[in-house]
Each structure stands twice: as C-alpha cells, then as structure tokens.
Amino acid sequence: MFLLALSGVYLQETNFHFREYLRDRRQEYKREDDRWEQTEERGSQVERTTWNEVTSTDNPDLTTDPPWLSASFQQLQPFVTNQSHPFGINYAIENPDACGNDSVDLLILIQSLPSNFNLRRAVRETWAATNVLHGVNIQRVFLLGSTDKNEMHQLRINSEQAAHGDIVQGRFKDSTTNTTIKAVMGLEWVNRHCPQTRFVLKADDNVFINIFAVIEQVLAGFESNAMRTFLCHTIPANTSAIERNPKRKWYVEPDLLKDRLHWPTYCLGYFVLLTPDIVPALYEASFNATYVYVEDAFVYGILPEKEGSDIFSWQDLQQNLTQNANNLLQQYSDLKRPLTFVAGPVRNENDMNKLWRATLARLSIWAQQRARVTRFRRQMGHVTL
C-alpha cells in the first residue's frame, strides 16, 4: 500500500509537471508565430534581402508556379462502410482535424516508432515543416502504434500531440510485424479525414526528402488528369521472391500466398507519392486481403492487385532515390554537384539537419521567392557537411 501511495503521488507530480511543460511549449510556439507574422508583414523586400545571402546553383530559375498547383482536381470519394476492419484498427489518438477543412496540396504521412521523439522533431523542423512555402498547403501526420514503455513514455507522446497536433496513434503494439496495420491505419485515416488532398506522400521517419524538388519537379511530372498512380522506387512483378526461409527477416509462412513464388509489382515504402484516389481503393481492398506483415509488398502490391492491377500505374523513381545514407550526404555536401537524389535515409537527426541546410543553400528562384525565409534563415548557419 505504501508503494502504491508513493506511485500515486509520483503520477500526480508527473502530470503536474507535464501540464507546466505543455503550457510553456504553447507559449513558446505562440511567441514564435507572432515573430514570424511580424516579419512577414514587412513584405517581399525582407525575402529578397534574406535570399541574396543564399547561393542558388544548379536548380532551374523557375519563377512561375508549377502547373499542378493551379490545376483543378477532383476530391477523392471515400470508401464508406459500417464493417469493422479485420485488422482491428482502433485509435488511441485519432486526431480527426489534423488536415483542417481547406484544400490540401500535399499530405505527408510519416510512419514513426513511438520512441523516435528526436527524429520526429528533426522532421518537423526540416523537410516536413507545414510552413515551408507561401501558398502551398502542406499537412503532416505521424503514424504510430502503441508504446510498450511505461506511462511516462505515453504522456510524452500525448504532450507532443498537444504541442504539434500531428500524431495519429493506433491501439496496436508498434512492432515490425504490425507495420502493415500501421500503413492500413494511415489509409483509413486519409480516407475518412483528409479527402481534400491533391497528393499523398508516404515516408518513414528516418528518411530525408527534398520537399522543394518534390513540389517543383516530381509532382510536375504527374499529368493533370493522372489517376491511381504511384510514383516510387518500383519493384517490378516477378523479380522479388517471397521469402520462405523462417530465419530471414521478411519470412512469409508457407500457408500464406502459397500459390505464389514472387511478389507482384510494388513500391518500396520509404518514399511513395500517390494520387489520392488510390487511398479508398486500397482501403476497401484491405477488408478482403489476407494479412501479410511485409508492409511494402502488401500495401503497394497485393492490395492494388486485389482491386485489379490494370487500373493502377506505377512510375519508377528509382534513379532519383537512394537507400544509402552516405551517398545521400556526399551528393548534398558538394554545392557544385547537381542533385539527383530526391530522398534517402539518414543515420540520425544530425544528418537530417545537415541535409536540410544544404538544400536551403541551393533553392531555385521560385522557391526563394515562395519560402518562408524568416524561419529558414535562423536554421541556415554555415553549411558544413
């Protein structure tokens, strides 16, 4: 009883300190927003002066908006059902208003481990900042499972959500075998809560993405009437064998997919751009699909095949993606070297910040004019990789 009483006092004190912490964080963000708005009110002269300090090298001198930004688009029609999902998708933090009510140009879904607080902070402060560009509405959501740590760990996630409003957390254990559930939860969330987005970008929290290149160049590659299109590192059908060795990481039990030797065409999940009409189709297909925990192959291969592969299109972006963190750093470290990689992995949040500073040092004219530079200027410093 004495120990229980002490633990009760401890939790009360913990909750009190978290409330104090949360209040201070909210005040800090309010002060930051006020400084930002005051600086922006000075107008374009501030932007021109600031960006004269930034060297733009190999990017094209784009001065007009990418055509896709002004093109009309059709809002996705959600898949509606009263049926409970067979994967048991329920929310600890649903966050239904994270997308808002306005049209969204790009929704970024980032799959993250509950314990990766520092990586999430780095992602928020760099490439997935929702305030990157004037006139481009970017929204960001982190997808988490439940933590198996103590209550303090969950309280920290709750405070993170209260401060940033970008956490969606499911009531399933966050583990390698449950990444498929996490991905399908993301589909369900977009289907229900963000049908007004033009594009969806799915990524992992340990990946850096040159968001300016995505907006100016990669998305410009989509045709204005593109439908059910994936843009990703594509693995063609019948080139990736289904792993049947129980000692290997991506082992699939022999009674699953027993009539197949290879996966269908699918995307590697560290970077997947897709048109939003894919979301309700894949979500609907997931109700009748046998669960396989190889997330990438299941979500971006098995589910499209179940709907009918001929109605989907995969555009391979492999030449502009890397799975090697050192190669990504080396390319971005040389400011005279043309950038070919749009995305790739990072070893830690320090790498994320280095890559971000290097990206800011070579923006196009259009990005310089559009960027919310008052925050970026404080992040620039000396670009040393």
Secondary structure, DSSP 4 states (H G I P E B T S, - for coil): -HHHHHHHHHHHHHHHHHHHHHHHHHHHHHHHHHHHHHHHTT-HHHHHHHHTTS---SS----S--HHHHS--PPP------SPPTT---EEE--TTTT-SS-EEEEEEEE--TT-HHHHHHHHHTTT-TTSBTT--EEEEEEEEE--S-HHHHHHHHHHHHHH--EEEEEEE-SGGGHHHHHHHHHHHHHHH-TTEEEEEEEETTEEE-HHHIIIIIGGGS-TT--SEEEEEEE-TTSSBPP--TTSTT---TTSSTT-SB--SEEEEEEEEE-TTHHHHHHHHHTTS---S-HHHIIIIIHHHHH-GGG-EEEE-GGGB-S-HHHHHHHHH-TTSPP--SEEE-SSHHHHHHHHHHHHTT--HHHHHHB-HHHHHHHHS----
